Amino acid sequence: MNKNTKQELVTEMHERLTRAKAVFLADFRGMNVGQATTLRNELRAASVEYKVFKNTLFDLAAKGTDIECISPFLAGPTAVAISYDDPASAAKVLHKFAKDPQGKFVLKAAVLSGKLLDVKQIQALADLPSREVLIAKMLGSMQAPATNFVGVLAALPGSLVRVLDAIRVQKAAN
């Protein structure tokens, strides 16, 4: 690779890192082609970009971005997963592969909104419900008081009718 090509790659990666909400680093040594293909497909389905990038070039691309703090983890073969939308879905897929008992895919670190995350924090992020589920839960809790109020209002006329009917029955018996 010549110098101009490397410079273009660094510029392109810098632009991607600037737009990224989260960036994950992992060691992929020992994965076979089938496992790597499955990982790529699942990440693609989660709208996550997955690349193997040379560490020195990645370090240059990270300069001046929120991702710069991840530089100490750039050692050995490193795969980069970049999430532009939902970091939790990316963490779920990556954590699933990292849980493999053979240990061929190892998470190193991540950066979420400029904050460095270790492996335990990535696992905590993976355990979060998806964005859609969180929104649905929030809307459900916001809707509950209105639903309960409507139920109470609907019960009042029925209660009044039952009371009036009981009075009618009582007067008819006298």
Chimera marker file (.cmm) of the C-alpha trace (Angstrom):
<marker_set name="trace">
<marker id="1" x="0.000" y="0.000" z="0.000" r="1" g="1" b="0" radius="0.5"/>
<marker id="2" x="1.394" y="3.366" z="-0.945" r="1" g="1" b="0" radius="0.5"/>
<marker id="3" x="1.314" y="6.493" z="1.179" r="1" g="1" b="0" radius="0.5"/>
<marker id="4" x="-1.615" y="8.108" z="-0.659" r="1" g="1" b="0" radius="0.5"/>
<marker id="5" x="-3.788" y="5.016" z="-0.248" r="1" g="1" b="0" radius="0.5"/>
<marker id="6" x="-2.987" y="4.875" z="3.458" r="1" g="1" b="0" radius="0.5"/>
<marker id="7" x="-3.822" y="8.572" z="3.830" r="1" g="1" b="0" radius="0.5"/>
<marker id="8" x="-7.194" y="8.037" z="2.087" r="1" g="1" b="0" radius="0.5"/>
<marker id="9" x="-7.966" y="5.099" z="4.411" r="1" g="1" b="0" radius="0.5"/>
<marker id="10" x="-7.074" y="7.144" z="7.490" r="1" g="1" b="0" radius="0.5"/>
<marker id="11" x="-9.233" y="10.076" z="6.318" r="1" g="1" b="0" radius="0.5"/>
<marker id="12" x="-12.170" y="7.791" z="5.568" r="1" g="1" b="0" radius="0.5"/>
<marker id="13" x="-11.885" y="6.025" z="8.940" r="1" g="1" b="0" radius="0.5"/>
<marker id="14" x="-11.542" y="9.383" z="10.744" r="1" g="1" b="0" radius="0.5"/>
<marker id="15" x="-14.836" y="10.495" z="9.165" r="1" g="1" b="0" radius="0.5"/>
<marker id="16" x="-16.528" y="7.239" z="10.255" r="1" g="1" b="0" radius="0.5"/>
<marker id="17" x="-15.194" y="7.537" z="13.805" r="1" g="1" b="0" radius="0.5"/>
<marker id="18" x="-16.448" y="11.116" z="14.002" r="1" g="1" b="0" radius="0.5"/>
<marker id="19" x="-20.008" y="9.952" z="13.134" r="1" g="1" b="0" radius="0.5"/>
<marker id="20" x="-19.917" y="6.862" z="15.368" r="1" g="1" b="0" radius="0.5"/>
<marker id="21" x="-21.975" y="6.597" z="18.546" r="1" g="1" b="0" radius="0.5"/>
<marker id="22" x="-19.946" y="3.607" z="19.735" r="1" g="1" b="0" radius="0.5"/>
<marker id="23" x="-16.769" y="1.787" z="18.685" r="1" g="1" b="0" radius="0.5"/>
<marker id="24" x="-15.846" y="-1.695" z="19.895" r="1" g="1" b="0" radius="0.5"/>
<marker id="25" x="-12.448" y="-3.395" z="19.648" r="1" g="1" b="0" radius="0.5"/>
<marker id="26" x="-12.017" y="-7.162" z="19.692" r="1" g="1" b="0" radius="0.5"/>
<marker id="27" x="-9.368" y="-9.816" z="19.169" r="1" g="1" b="0" radius="0.5"/>
<marker id="28" x="-10.591" y="-12.266" z="16.557" r="1" g="1" b="0" radius="0.5"/>
<marker id="29" x="-7.655" y="-14.730" z="16.507" r="1" g="1" b="0" radius="0.5"/>
<marker id="30" x="-8.708" y="-18.325" z="16.070" r="1" g="1" b="0" radius="0.5"/>
<marker id="31" x="-12.105" y="-17.674" z="14.469" r="1" g="1" b="0" radius="0.5"/>
<marker id="32" x="-12.736" y="-19.774" z="11.397" r="1" g="1" b="0" radius="0.5"/>
<marker id="33" x="-14.276" y="-18.403" z="8.214" r="1" g="1" b="0" radius="0.5"/>
<marker id="34" x="-17.765" y="-19.672" z="9.074" r="1" g="1" b="0" radius="0.5"/>
<marker id="35" x="-17.760" y="-18.001" z="12.487" r="1" g="1" b="0" radius="0.5"/>
<marker id="36" x="-16.410" y="-14.761" z="11.046" r="1" g="1" b="0" radius="0.5"/>
<marker id="37" x="-19.067" y="-14.764" z="8.317" r="1" g="1" b="0" radius="0.5"/>
<marker id="38" x="-21.840" y="-15.372" z="10.862" r="1" g="1" b="0" radius="0.5"/>
<marker id="39" x="-20.508" y="-12.536" z="13.015" r="1" g="1" b="0" radius="0.5"/>
<marker id="40" x="-20.350" y="-10.162" z="10.050" r="1" g="1" b="0" radius="0.5"/>
<marker id="41" x="-23.902" y="-11.061" z="8.970" r="1" g="1" b="0" radius="0.5"/>
<marker id="42" x="-25.344" y="-10.543" z="12.456" r="1" g="1" b="0" radius="0.5"/>
<marker id="43" x="-23.519" y="-7.225" z="12.828" r="1" g="1" b="0" radius="0.5"/>
<marker id="44" x="-24.715" y="-6.105" z="9.397" r="1" g="1" b="0" radius="0.5"/>
<marker id="45" x="-28.299" y="-6.953" z="10.437" r="1" g="1" b="0" radius="0.5"/>
<marker id="46" x="-27.801" y="-4.780" z="13.540" r="1" g="1" b="0" radius="0.5"/>
<marker id="47" x="-26.539" y="-1.872" z="11.342" r="1" g="1" b="0" radius="0.5"/>
<marker id="48" x="-22.984" y="-2.209" z="12.635" r="1" g="1" b="0" radius="0.5"/>
<marker id="49" x="-19.910" y="-1.790" z="10.450" r="1" g="1" b="0" radius="0.5"/>
<marker id="50" x="-17.242" y="-4.440" z="11.105" r="1" g="1" b="0" radius="0.5"/>
<marker id="51" x="-13.676" y="-4.053" z="9.802" r="1" g="1" b="0" radius="0.5"/>
<marker id="52" x="-10.199" y="-5.303" z="10.432" r="1" g="1" b="0" radius="0.5"/>
<marker id="53" x="-7.994" y="-2.227" z="10.313" r="1" g="1" b="0" radius="0.5"/>
<marker id="54" x="-4.266" y="-1.869" z="10.820" r="1" g="1" b="0" radius="0.5"/>
<marker id="55" x="-3.604" y="-0.625" z="14.370" r="1" g="1" b="0" radius="0.5"/>
<marker id="56" x="-1.216" y="2.190" z="13.433" r="1" g="1" b="0" radius="0.5"/>
<marker id="57" x="-3.614" y="3.527" z="10.797" r="1" g="1" b="0" radius="0.5"/>
<marker id="58" x="-6.564" y="3.255" z="13.192" r="1" g="1" b="0" radius="0.5"/>
<marker id="59" x="-4.584" y="5.149" z="15.828" r="1" g="1" b="0" radius="0.5"/>
<marker id="60" x="-3.935" y="7.946" z="13.316" r="1" g="1" b="0" radius="0.5"/>
<marker id="61" x="-7.617" y="8.014" z="12.305" r="1" g="1" b="0" radius="0.5"/>
<marker id="62" x="-8.736" y="8.224" z="15.954" r="1" g="1" b="0" radius="0.5"/>
<marker id="63" x="-6.687" y="11.382" z="16.627" r="1" g="1" b="0" radius="0.5"/>
<marker id="64" x="-8.970" y="14.331" z="17.271" r="1" g="1" b="0" radius="0.5"/>
<marker id="65" x="-12.109" y="12.228" z="17.858" r="1" g="1" b="0" radius="0.5"/>
<marker id="66" x="-13.945" y="10.950" z="20.951" r="1" g="1" b="0" radius="0.5"/>
<marker id="67" x="-12.450" y="7.535" z="20.183" r="1" g="1" b="0" radius="0.5"/>
<marker id="68" x="-8.862" y="8.660" z="20.823" r="1" g="1" b="0" radius="0.5"/>
<marker id="69" x="-8.917" y="7.216" z="24.364" r="1" g="1" b="0" radius="0.5"/>
<marker id="70" x="-9.034" y="3.652" z="22.974" r="1" g="1" b="0" radius="0.5"/>
<marker id="71" x="-5.460" y="3.812" z="21.642" r="1" g="1" b="0" radius="0.5"/>
<marker id="72" x="-3.884" y="1.723" z="24.473" r="1" g="1" b="0" radius="0.5"/>
<marker id="73" x="-5.984" y="-1.273" z="23.370" r="1" g="1" b="0" radius="0.5"/>
<marker id="74" x="-4.591" y="-1.265" z="19.827" r="1" g="1" b="0" radius="0.5"/>
<marker id="75" x="-2.257" y="-4.241" z="20.118" r="1" g="1" b="0" radius="0.5"/>
<marker id="76" x="-2.334" y="-7.511" z="18.234" r="1" g="1" b="0" radius="0.5"/>
<marker id="77" x="-4.973" y="-8.410" z="15.657" r="1" g="1" b="0" radius="0.5"/>
<marker id="78" x="-7.830" y="-5.990" z="16.185" r="1" g="1" b="0" radius="0.5"/>
<marker id="79" x="-11.308" y="-5.962" z="14.676" r="1" g="1" b="0" radius="0.5"/>
<marker id="80" x="-13.308" y="-2.742" z="14.837" r="1" g="1" b="0" radius="0.5"/>
<marker id="81" x="-17.104" y="-2.645" z="15.117" r="1" g="1" b="0" radius="0.5"/>
<marker id="82" x="-18.637" y="0.787" z="14.560" r="1" g="1" b="0" radius="0.5"/>
<marker id="83" x="-22.226" y="1.534" z="15.559" r="1" g="1" b="0" radius="0.5"/>
<marker id="84" x="-23.893" y="4.643" z="14.196" r="1" g="1" b="0" radius="0.5"/>
<marker id="85" x="-27.376" y="3.988" z="15.636" r="1" g="1" b="0" radius="0.5"/>
<marker id="86" x="-28.001" y="1.646" z="18.575" r="1" g="1" b="0" radius="0.5"/>
<marker id="87" x="-24.886" y="0.756" z="20.584" r="1" g="1" b="0" radius="0.5"/>
<marker id="88" x="-26.848" y="-1.765" z="22.684" r="1" g="1" b="0" radius="0.5"/>
<marker id="89" x="-27.661" y="-3.948" z="19.669" r="1" g="1" b="0" radius="0.5"/>
<marker id="90" x="-23.999" y="-3.952" z="18.617" r="1" g="1" b="0" radius="0.5"/>
<marker id="91" x="-22.957" y="-4.879" z="22.160" r="1" g="1" b="0" radius="0.5"/>
<marker id="92" x="-25.515" y="-7.734" z="22.211" r="1" g="1" b="0" radius="0.5"/>
<marker id="93" x="-24.113" y="-9.334" z="19.050" r="1" g="1" b="0" radius="0.5"/>
<marker id="94" x="-20.475" y="-8.876" z="20.045" r="1" g="1" b="0" radius="0.5"/>
<marker id="95" x="-21.076" y="-10.135" z="23.591" r="1" g="1" b="0" radius="0.5"/>
<marker id="96" x="-22.881" y="-13.201" z="22.231" r="1" g="1" b="0" radius="0.5"/>
<marker id="97" x="-19.794" y="-14.144" z="20.211" r="1" g="1" b="0" radius="0.5"/>
<marker id="98" x="-17.466" y="-13.304" z="23.100" r="1" g="1" b="0" radius="0.5"/>
<marker id="99" x="-19.367" y="-15.770" z="25.340" r="1" g="1" b="0" radius="0.5"/>
<marker id="100" x="-18.299" y="-18.650" z="23.072" r="1" g="1" b="0" radius="0.5"/>
<marker id="101" x="-16.698" y="-21.239" z="25.393" r="1" g="1" b="0" radius="0.5"/>
<marker id="102" x="-13.792" y="-21.736" z="22.997" r="1" g="1" b="0" radius="0.5"/>
<marker id="103" x="-12.871" y="-18.069" z="23.526" r="1" g="1" b="0" radius="0.5"/>
<marker id="104" x="-11.832" y="-17.303" z="19.958" r="1" g="1" b="0" radius="0.5"/>
<marker id="105" x="-13.465" y="-13.881" z="19.915" r="1" g="1" b="0" radius="0.5"/>
<marker id="106" x="-12.396" y="-11.623" z="22.785" r="1" g="1" b="0" radius="0.5"/>
<marker id="107" x="-13.709" y="-8.122" z="23.413" r="1" g="1" b="0" radius="0.5"/>
<marker id="108" x="-10.961" y="-5.653" z="24.336" r="1" g="1" b="0" radius="0.5"/>
<marker id="109" x="-12.700" y="-2.338" z="24.984" r="1" g="1" b="0" radius="0.5"/>
<marker id="110" x="-15.243" y="0.109" z="23.624" r="1" g="1" b="0" radius="0.5"/>
<marker id="111" x="-15.937" y="3.809" z="23.502" r="1" g="1" b="0" radius="0.5"/>
<marker id="112" x="-19.498" y="5.043" z="23.922" r="1" g="1" b="0" radius="0.5"/>
<marker id="113" x="-20.057" y="8.783" z="23.471" r="1" g="1" b="0" radius="0.5"/>
<marker id="114" x="-16.425" y="9.517" z="24.341" r="1" g="1" b="0" radius="0.5"/>
<marker id="115" x="-16.387" y="7.289" z="27.447" r="1" g="1" b="0" radius="0.5"/>
<marker id="116" x="-14.065" y="4.286" z="27.568" r="1" g="1" b="0" radius="0.5"/>
<marker id="117" x="-15.839" y="1.028" z="28.488" r="1" g="1" b="0" radius="0.5"/>
<marker id="118" x="-14.209" y="-2.158" z="29.756" r="1" g="1" b="0" radius="0.5"/>
<marker id="119" x="-15.498" y="-5.678" z="29.063" r="1" g="1" b="0" radius="0.5"/>
<marker id="120" x="-17.847" y="-5.684" z="32.106" r="1" g="1" b="0" radius="0.5"/>
<marker id="121" x="-19.383" y="-2.400" z="31.027" r="1" g="1" b="0" radius="0.5"/>
<marker id="122" x="-19.845" y="-3.758" z="27.500" r="1" g="1" b="0" radius="0.5"/>
<marker id="123" x="-21.656" y="-6.746" z="29.018" r="1" g="1" b="0" radius="0.5"/>
<marker id="124" x="-23.900" y="-4.375" z="31.008" r="1" g="1" b="0" radius="0.5"/>
<marker id="125" x="-24.655" y="-2.481" z="27.798" r="1" g="1" b="0" radius="0.5"/>
<marker id="126" x="-25.487" y="-5.771" z="26.061" r="1" g="1" b="0" radius="0.5"/>
<marker id="127" x="-27.907" y="-6.673" z="28.853" r="1" g="1" b="0" radius="0.5"/>
<marker id="128" x="-29.943" y="-3.497" z="28.302" r="1" g="1" b="0" radius="0.5"/>
<marker id="129" x="-33.187" y="-3.867" z="26.367" r="1" g="1" b="0" radius="0.5"/>
<marker id="130" x="-33.178" y="-2.461" z="22.849" r="1" g="1" b="0" radius="0.5"/>
<marker id="131" x="-34.107" y="1.142" z="22.188" r="1" g="1" b="0" radius="0.5"/>
<marker id="132" x="-37.536" y="0.140" z="20.842" r="1" g="1" b="0" radius="0.5"/>
<marker id="133" x="-38.323" y="-1.925" z="23.956" r="1" g="1" b="0" radius="0.5"/>
<marker id="134" x="-37.297" y="0.958" z="26.234" r="1" g="1" b="0" radius="0.5"/>
<marker id="135" x="-39.500" y="3.382" z="24.284" r="1" g="1" b="0" radius="0.5"/>
<marker id="136" x="-42.428" y="0.937" z="24.437" r="1" g="1" b="0" radius="0.5"/>
<marker id="137" x="-42.004" y="0.546" z="28.213" r="1" g="1" b="0" radius="0.5"/>
<marker id="138" x="-41.861" y="4.308" z="28.676" r="1" g="1" b="0" radius="0.5"/>
<marker id="139" x="-44.988" y="4.853" z="26.561" r="1" g="1" b="0" radius="0.5"/>
<marker id="140" x="-46.767" y="2.083" z="28.463" r="1" g="1" b="0" radius="0.5"/>
<marker id="141" x="-45.970" y="3.685" z="31.795" r="1" g="1" b="0" radius="0.5"/>
<marker id="142" x="-47.048" y="7.086" z="30.483" r="1" g="1" b="0" radius="0.5"/>
<marker id="143" x="-50.304" y="5.609" z="29.181" r="1" g="1" b="0" radius="0.5"/>
<marker id="144" x="-51.154" y="3.685" z="32.380" r="1" g="1" b="0" radius="0.5"/>
<marker id="145" x="-52.557" y="6.657" z="34.375" r="1" g="1" b="0" radius="0.5"/>
<marker id="146" x="-54.857" y="7.635" z="31.503" r="1" g="1" b="0" radius="0.5"/>
<marker id="147" x="-56.044" y="4.038" z="31.088" r="1" g="1" b="0" radius="0.5"/>
<marker id="148" x="-56.728" y="3.738" z="34.814" r="1" g="1" b="0" radius="0.5"/>
<marker id="149" x="-58.622" y="7.043" z="34.814" r="1" g="1" b="0" radius="0.5"/>
<marker id="150" x="-60.816" y="5.885" z="31.929" r="1" g="1" b="0" radius="0.5"/>
<marker id="151" x="-61.487" y="2.629" z="33.802" r="1" g="1" b="0" radius="0.5"/>
<marker id="152" x="-62.590" y="4.553" z="36.903" r="1" g="1" b="0" radius="0.5"/>
<marker id="153" x="-64.826" y="6.835" z="34.849" r="1" g="1" b="0" radius="0.5"/>
<marker id="154" x="-66.378" y="3.843" z="33.100" r="1" g="1" b="0" radius="0.5"/>
<marker id="155" x="-67.040" y="2.131" z="36.457" r="1" g="1" b="0" radius="0.5"/>
<marker id="156" x="-68.907" y="5.118" z="37.968" r="1" g="1" b="0" radius="0.5"/>
<marker id="157" x="-72.076" y="4.901" z="35.819" r="1" g="1" b="0" radius="0.5"/>
<marker id="158" x="-72.205" y="1.131" z="36.336" r="1" g="1" b="0" radius="0.5"/>
<marker id="159" x="-71.957" y="1.586" z="40.101" r="1" g="1" b="0" radius="0.5"/>
<marker id="160" x="-74.682" y="4.231" z="40.026" r="1" g="1" b="0" radius="0.5"/>
<marker id="161" x="-76.982" y="1.932" z="38.034" r="1" g="1" b="0" radius="0.5"/>
<marker id="162" x="-76.413" y="-0.935" z="40.503" r="1" g="1" b="0" radius="0.5"/>
<marker id="163" x="-77.167" y="1.343" z="43.482" r="1" g="1" b="0" radius="0.5"/>
<marker id="164" x="-80.351" y="2.646" z="41.851" r="1" g="1" b="0" radius="0.5"/>
<marker id="165" x="-81.424" y="-0.921" z="41.013" r="1" g="1" b="0" radius="0.5"/>
<marker id="166" x="-80.825" y="-2.000" z="44.631" r="1" g="1" b="0" radius="0.5"/>
<marker id="167" x="-82.956" y="0.936" z="45.847" r="1" g="1" b="0" radius="0.5"/>
<marker id="168" x="-85.711" y="-0.008" z="43.380" r="1" g="1" b="0" radius="0.5"/>
<marker id="169" x="-85.657" y="-3.647" z="44.566" r="1" g="1" b="0" radius="0.5"/>
<marker id="170" x="-85.748" y="-2.544" z="48.193" r="1" g="1" b="0" radius="0.5"/>
<marker id="171" x="-88.740" y="-0.202" z="47.601" r="1" g="1" b="0" radius="0.5"/>
<marker id="172" x="-90.554" y="-2.910" z="45.606" r="1" g="1" b="0" radius="0.5"/>
<marker id="173" x="-90.143" y="-5.351" z="48.507" r="1" g="1" b="0" radius="0.5"/>
<marker id="174" x="-91.717" y="-2.873" z="50.969" r="1" g="1" b="0" radius="0.5"/>
<link id1="1" id2="2" r="1" g="1" b="0" radius="0.2"/>
<link id1="2" id2="3" r="1" g="1" b="0" radius="0.2"/>
<link id1="3" id2="4" r="1" g="1" b="0" radius="0.2"/>
<link id1="4" id2="5" r="1" g="1" b="0" radius="0.2"/>
<link id1="5" id2="6" r="1" g="1" b="0" radius="0.2"/>
<link id1="6" id2="7" r="1" g="1" b="0" radius="0.2"/>
<link id1="7" id2="8" r="1" g="1" b="0" radius="0.2"/>
<link id1="8" id2="9" r="1" g="1" b="0" radius="0.2"/>
<link id1="9" id2="10" r="1" g="1" b="0" radius="0.2"/>
<link id1="10" id2="11" r="1" g="1" b="0" radius="0.2"/>
<link id1="11" id2="12" r="1" g="1" b="0" radius="0.2"/>
<link id1="12" id2="13" r="1" g="1" b="0" radius="0.2"/>
<link id1="13" id2="14" r="1" g="1" b="0" radius="0.2"/>
<link id1="14" id2="15" r="1" g="1" b="0" radius="0.2"/>
<link id1="15" id2="16" r="1" g="1" b="0" radius="0.2"/>
<link id1="16" id2="17" r="1" g="1" b="0" radius="0.2"/>
<link id1="17" id2="18" r="1" g="1" b="0" radius="0.2"/>
<link id1="18" id2="19" r="1" g="1" b="0" radius="0.2"/>
<link id1="19" id2="20" r="1" g="1" b="0" radius="0.2"/>
<link id1="20" id2="21" r="1" g="1" b="0" radius="0.2"/>
<link id1="21" id2="22" r="1" g="1" b="0" radius="0.2"/>
<link id1="22" id2="23" r="1" g="1" b="0" radius="0.2"/>
<link id1="23" id2="24" r="1" g="1" b="0" radius="0.2"/>
<link id1="24" id2="25" r="1" g="1" b="0" radius="0.2"/>
<link id1="25" id2="26" r="1" g="1" b="0" radius="0.2"/>
<link id1="26" id2="27" r="1" g="1" b="0" radius="0.2"/>
<link id1="27" id2="28" r="1" g="1" b="0" radius="0.2"/>
<link id1="28" id2="29" r="1" g="1" b="0" radius="0.2"/>
<link id1="29" id2="30" r="1" g="1" b="0" radius="0.2"/>
<link id1="30" id2="31" r="1" g="1" b="0" radius="0.2"/>
<link id1="31" id2="32" r="1" g="1" b="0" radius="0.2"/>
<link id1="32" id2="33" r="1" g="1" b="0" radius="0.2"/>
<link id1="33" id2="34" r="1" g="1" b="0" radius="0.2"/>
<link id1="34" id2="35" r="1" g="1" b="0" radius="0.2"/>
<link id1="35" id2="36" r="1" g="1" b="0" radius="0.2"/>
<link id1="36" id2="37" r="1" g="1" b="0" radius="0.2"/>
<link id1="37" id2="38" r="1" g="1" b="0" radius="0.2"/>
<link id1="38" id2="39" r="1" g="1" b="0" radius="0.2"/>
<link id1="39" id2="40" r="1" g="1" b="0" radius="0.2"/>
<link id1="40" id2="41" r="1" g="1" b="0" radius="0.2"/>
<link id1="41" id2="42" r="1" g="1" b="0" radius="0.2"/>
<link id1="42" id2="43" r="1" g="1" b="0" radius="0.2"/>
<link id1="43" id2="44" r="1" g="1" b="0" radius="0.2"/>
<link id1="44" id2="45" r="1" g="1" b="0" radius="0.2"/>
<link id1="45" id2="46" r="1" g="1" b="0" radius="0.2"/>
<link id1="46" id2="47" r="1" g="1" b="0" radius="0.2"/>
<link id1="47" id2="48" r="1" g="1" b="0" radius="0.2"/>
<link id1="48" id2="49" r="1" g="1" b="0" radius="0.2"/>
<link id1="49" id2="50" r="1" g="1" b="0" radius="0.2"/>
<link id1="50" id2="51" r="1" g="1" b="0" radius="0.2"/>
<link id1="51" id2="52" r="1" g="1" b="0" radius="0.2"/>
<link id1="52" id2="53" r="1" g="1" b="0" radius="0.2"/>
<link id1="53" id2="54" r="1" g="1" b="0" radius="0.2"/>
<link id1="54" id2="55" r="1" g="1" b="0" radius="0.2"/>
<link id1="55" id2="56" r="1" g="1" b="0" radius="0.2"/>
<link id1="56" id2="57" r="1" g="1" b="0" radius="0.2"/>
<link id1="57" id2="58" r="1" g="1" b="0" radius="0.2"/>
<link id1="58" id2="59" r="1" g="1" b="0" radius="0.2"/>
<link id1="59" id2="60" r="1" g="1" b="0" radius="0.2"/>
<link id1="60" id2="61" r="1" g="1" b="0" radius="0.2"/>
<link id1="61" id2="62" r="1" g="1" b="0" radius="0.2"/>
<link id1="62" id2="63" r="1" g="1" b="0" radius="0.2"/>
<link id1="63" id2="64" r="1" g="1" b="0" radius="0.2"/>
<link id1="64" id2="65" r="1" g="1" b="0" radius="0.2"/>
<link id1="65" id2="66" r="1" g="1" b="0" radius="0.2"/>
<link id1="66" id2="67" r="1" g="1" b="0" radius="0.2"/>
<link id1="67" id2="68" r="1" g="1" b="0" radius="0.2"/>
<link id1="68" id2="69" r="1" g="1" b="0" radius="0.2"/>
<link id1="69" id2="70" r="1" g="1" b="0" radius="0.2"/>
<link id1="70" id2="71" r="1" g="1" b="0" radius="0.2"/>
<link id1="71" id2="72" r="1" g="1" b="0" radius="0.2"/>
<link id1="72" id2="73" r="1" g="1" b="0" radius="0.2"/>
<link id1="73" id2="74" r="1" g="1" b="0" radius="0.2"/>
<link id1="74" id2="75" r="1" g="1" b="0" radius="0.2"/>
<link id1="75" id2="76" r="1" g="1" b="0" radius="0.2"/>
<link id1="76" id2="77" r="1" g="1" b="0" radius="0.2"/>
<link id1="77" id2="78" r="1" g="1" b="0" radius="0.2"/>
<link id1="78" id2="79" r="1" g="1" b="0" radius="0.2"/>
<link id1="79" id2="80" r="1" g="1" b="0" radius="0.2"/>
<link id1="80" id2="81" r="1" g="1" b="0" radius="0.2"/>
<link id1="81" id2="82" r="1" g="1" b="0" radius="0.2"/>
<link id1="82" id2="83" r="1" g="1" b="0" radius="0.2"/>
<link id1="83" id2="84" r="1" g="1" b="0" radius="0.2"/>
<link id1="84" id2="85" r="1" g="1" b="0" radius="0.2"/>
<link id1="85" id2="86" r="1" g="1" b="0" radius="0.2"/>
<link id1="86" id2="87" r="1" g="1" b="0" radius="0.2"/>
<link id1="87" id2="88" r="1" g="1" b="0" radius="0.2"/>
<link id1="88" id2="89" r="1" g="1" b="0" radius="0.2"/>
<link id1="89" id2="90" r="1" g="1" b="0" radius="0.2"/>
<link id1="90" id2="91" r="1" g="1" b="0" radius="0.2"/>
<link id1="91" id2="92" r="1" g="1" b="0" radius="0.2"/>
<link id1="92" id2="93" r="1" g="1" b="0" radius="0.2"/>
<link id1="93" id2="94" r="1" g="1" b="0" radius="0.2"/>
<link id1="94" id2="95" r="1" g="1" b="0" radius="0.2"/>
<link id1="95" id2="96" r="1" g="1" b="0" radius="0.2"/>
<link id1="96" id2="97" r="1" g="1" b="0" radius="0.2"/>
<link id1="97" id2="98" r="1" g="1" b="0" radius="0.2"/>
<link id1="98" id2="99" r="1" g="1" b="0" radius="0.2"/>
<link id1="99" id2="100" r="1" g="1" b="0" radius="0.2"/>
<link id1="100" id2="101" r="1" g="1" b="0" radius="0.2"/>
<link id1="101" id2="102" r="1" g="1" b="0" radius="0.2"/>
<link id1="102" id2="103" r="1" g="1" b="0" radius="0.2"/>
<link id1="103" id2="104" r="1" g="1" b="0" radius="0.2"/>
<link id1="104" id2="105" r="1" g="1" b="0" radius="0.2"/>
<link id1="105" id2="106" r="1" g="1" b="0" radius="0.2"/>
<link id1="106" id2="107" r="1" g="1" b="0" radius="0.2"/>
<link id1="107" id2="108" r="1" g="1" b="0" radius="0.2"/>
<link id1="108" id2="109" r="1" g="1" b="0" radius="0.2"/>
<link id1="109" id2="110" r="1" g="1" b="0" radius="0.2"/>
<link id1="110" id2="111" r="1" g="1" b="0" radius="0.2"/>
<link id1="111" id2="112" r="1" g="1" b="0" radius="0.2"/>
<link id1="112" id2="113" r="1" g="1" b="0" radius="0.2"/>
<link id1="113" id2="114" r="1" g="1" b="0" radius="0.2"/>
<link id1="114" id2="115" r="1" g="1" b="0" radius="0.2"/>
<link id1="115" id2="116" r="1" g="1" b="0" radius="0.2"/>
<link id1="116" id2="117" r="1" g="1" b="0" radius="0.2"/>
<link id1="117" id2="118" r="1" g="1" b="0" radius="0.2"/>
<link id1="118" id2="119" r="1" g="1" b="0" radius="0.2"/>
<link id1="119" id2="120" r="1" g="1" b="0" radius="0.2"/>
<link id1="120" id2="121" r="1" g="1" b="0" radius="0.2"/>
<link id1="121" id2="122" r="1" g="1" b="0" radius="0.2"/>
<link id1="122" id2="123" r="1" g="1" b="0" radius="0.2"/>
<link id1="123" id2="124" r="1" g="1" b="0" radius="0.2"/>
<link id1="124" id2="125" r="1" g="1" b="0" radius="0.2"/>
<link id1="125" id2="126" r="1" g="1" b="0" radius="0.2"/>
<link id1="126" id2="127" r="1" g="1" b="0" radius="0.2"/>
<link id1="127" id2="128" r="1" g="1" b="0" radius="0.2"/>
<link id1="128" id2="129" r="1" g="1" b="0" radius="0.2"/>
<link id1="129" id2="130" r="1" g="1" b="0" radius="0.2"/>
<link id1="130" id2="131" r="1" g="1" b="0" radius="0.2"/>
<link id1="131" id2="132" r="1" g="1" b="0" radius="0.2"/>
<link id1="132" id2="133" r="1" g="1" b="0" radius="0.2"/>
<link id1="133" id2="134" r="1" g="1" b="0" radius="0.2"/>
<link id1="134" id2="135" r="1" g="1" b="0" radius="0.2"/>
<link id1="135" id2="136" r="1" g="1" b="0" radius="0.2"/>
<link id1="136" id2="137" r="1" g="1" b="0" radius="0.2"/>
<link id1="137" id2="138" r="1" g="1" b="0" radius="0.2"/>
<link id1="138" id2="139" r="1" g="1" b="0" radius="0.2"/>
<link id1="139" id2="140" r="1" g="1" b="0" radius="0.2"/>
<link id1="140" id2="141" r="1" g="1" b="0" radius="0.2"/>
<link id1="141" id2="142" r="1" g="1" b="0" radius="0.2"/>
<link id1="142" id2="143" r="1" g="1" b="0" radius="0.2"/>
<link id1="143" id2="144" r="1" g="1" b="0" radius="0.2"/>
<link id1="144" id2="145" r="1" g="1" b="0" radius="0.2"/>
<link id1="145" id2="146" r="1" g="1" b="0" radius="0.2"/>
<link id1="146" id2="147" r="1" g="1" b="0" radius="0.2"/>
<link id1="147" id2="148" r="1" g="1" b="0" radius="0.2"/>
<link id1="148" id2="149" r="1" g="1" b="0" radius="0.2"/>
<link id1="149" id2="150" r="1" g="1" b="0" radius="0.2"/>
<link id1="150" id2="151" r="1" g="1" b="0" radius="0.2"/>
<link id1="151" id2="152" r="1" g="1" b="0" radius="0.2"/>
<link id1="152" id2="153" r="1" g="1" b="0" radius="0.2"/>
<link id1="153" id2="154" r="1" g="1" b="0" radius="0.2"/>
<link id1="154" id2="155" r="1" g="1" b="0" radius="0.2"/>
<link id1="155" id2="156" r="1" g="1" b="0" radius="0.2"/>
<link id1="156" id2="157" r="1" g="1" b="0" radius="0.2"/>
<link id1="157" id2="158" r="1" g="1" b="0" radius="0.2"/>
<link id1="158" id2="159" r="1" g="1" b="0" radius="0.2"/>
<link id1="159" id2="160" r="1" g="1" b="0" radius="0.2"/>
<link id1="160" id2="161" r="1" g="1" b="0" radius="0.2"/>
<link id1="161" id2="162" r="1" g="1" b="0" radius="0.2"/>
<link id1="162" id2="163" r="1" g="1" b="0" radius="0.2"/>
<link id1="163" id2="164" r="1" g="1" b="0" radius="0.2"/>
<link id1="164" id2="165" r="1" g="1" b="0" radius="0.2"/>
<link id1="165" id2="166" r="1" g="1" b="0" radius="0.2"/>
<link id1="166" id2="167" r="1" g="1" b="0" radius="0.2"/>
<link id1="167" id2="168" r="1" g="1" b="0" radius="0.2"/>
<link id1="168" id2="169" r="1" g="1" b="0" radius="0.2"/>
<link id1="169" id2="170" r="1" g="1" b="0" radius="0.2"/>
<link id1="170" id2="171" r="1" g="1" b="0" radius="0.2"/>
<link id1="171" id2="172" r="1" g="1" b="0" radius="0.2"/>
<link id1="172" id2="173" r="1" g="1" b="0" radius="0.2"/>
<link id1="173" id2="174" r="1" g="1" b="0" radius="0.2"/>
</marker_set>
